[in-house]
């Protein structure tokens, strides 16, 4: 590898702002903010959404779809719930 042409690859703390979950990963990103964990200072990157808070990964998205289906079913058959067919 050539010297001085590659960005610095180091450990960075990613903070999920919705859940407060922190995890350490390696990255080349630069940040002005730092955080100290276990006596070591790491660059801090604040994420709006991670797998801890995204509806696709948490399953909240499927619950919304199921709720919508039940409501559609009730709305469709609420009209016919009071009618009784007579046997001829």
Secondary structure, DSSP 8 states (H G I E B T S, - for coil): --TTSS---EEEEEEETTT--EEEEEE----S-EEEETTEEEEEEEES--TTT-HHHHSHHHHHHHHHHHHHHHHHHSTTSS------
